[in-house]
Amino acid sequence: MEDFIGFLFIWLIFEFIFWGVIYATGSVLTFIISFGKWVPDSIIRSNTGRVSKKQSGFGLINRSGQTYLGAWGVCILGLSFWTLIVVYIVLI
């Protein structure tokens, strides 16, 4: 049982770091690829203080004149970047 709890803890830390790095990379690449025209979808804080994320999916969303790239689109962009880096390193 202790092995399972340890494995679960390590897996959760890995997932947190993995998705965090991918989302952060995708956020930076969104600005670079679109020359600042698109913005990655952001975290929203409601009036009650609850933090949540809009379910924006893959597409581009136009909110009050600003174009947002959905959260999954940002993650796919970051994952594609790191996949290309790993393939490039392996092939060298």
C-alpha positions, 0 to 999 in steps of 0.5 A: 500500500505504501508503494502505491501511495508513493507512486501516486504522489510521484505521478501527481508531481510529474503531471503537475510539472509536465502540464505546467511546462507545456502550458507555459511553453505554449503561452510563450509560443502563442505570442511569438507565432501570432506576433502578439495578436492572440492571447492564451486563455487565462485563469479567471477569479470570480467575485466569490474568490473562486479560481476557475478556468474557462472551458475554451477547448482548441479553437480561437475565441473572440472576446470583446475584440481580443482573440484568445487561443483555447487552453487545449490549443495552448497545451498542444502548441507547447507539446508540439514544441517539446516533441520537436526538440526531443526528436531533433536531439535524438536525430543528432 
